[in-house]
Amino acid sequence: MDAAPSPWNIANVVTMARIALVPVFAWALLVDDGQSVTWRLVATGIFAVAAASDKIDGHLARSRGLVTDLGKILDPIADKALVGAALVLLWWPLGELPWWVPAVVLVRELGITAMRMGMLRYEVMPASRGGKIKTVLQIAAILAFLLPLAHLHESAVVAAWVLMGAAVAVTVATGIDYLAQGWRIRRAARRSEPAG
């Protein structure tokens, strides 16, 4: 029997590096109250690298047989920390997003993550195709808002808002879909339980 992979493997190191980039990203975004074009571009670049590392660590873990319980815990933490930090800072102190955008996204993300963990006693709820589209839209929308929009053509602002609107809509829709899926799984599990 093959030995279980060490939790201190390259895939998990990439995930931990993504977590470590979150405060660096936040600092770069807030330099000069977010008004510096140079630092906004630096923050955008850091966010893009951190977001891309999610694909890298997942690929490494699967292709090299490095999937671990630690990685399963750290990966969603890294994702939520990166997206959450960006959305919250764009709302406050920068005032570039209304409060309800980070509120809706974070309530959905944290709520569905908690529900999926609670459902583990019945079965694993894998990420859906809609969930993957949601992640891509969130990353694209955040990247658009991280750009120095005040210095770009008005069409860039419109595009950023269209992306953010789509991201929020898909975030809500996939959240409802996960809730319905969880309800069906729980109902099926209760039906199969032996009568007391």
HURATA-V246796 format. One record per run of one state. SS is the DSSP state (~ for helix, > for strand, _ for the rest). FROM is the first residue (numbers start at 1). TO is the last residue. If there is no record, write none. Layout:
BEGIN
SS:FROM:TO
SS:FROM:TO
END
This chain:
BEGIN
_:1:9
~:10:34
_:35:36
~:37:63
_:64:68
~:69:91
_:92:98
~:99:121
_:122:128
~:129:146
_:147:148
~:149:151
_:152:153
~:154:192
_:193:196
END
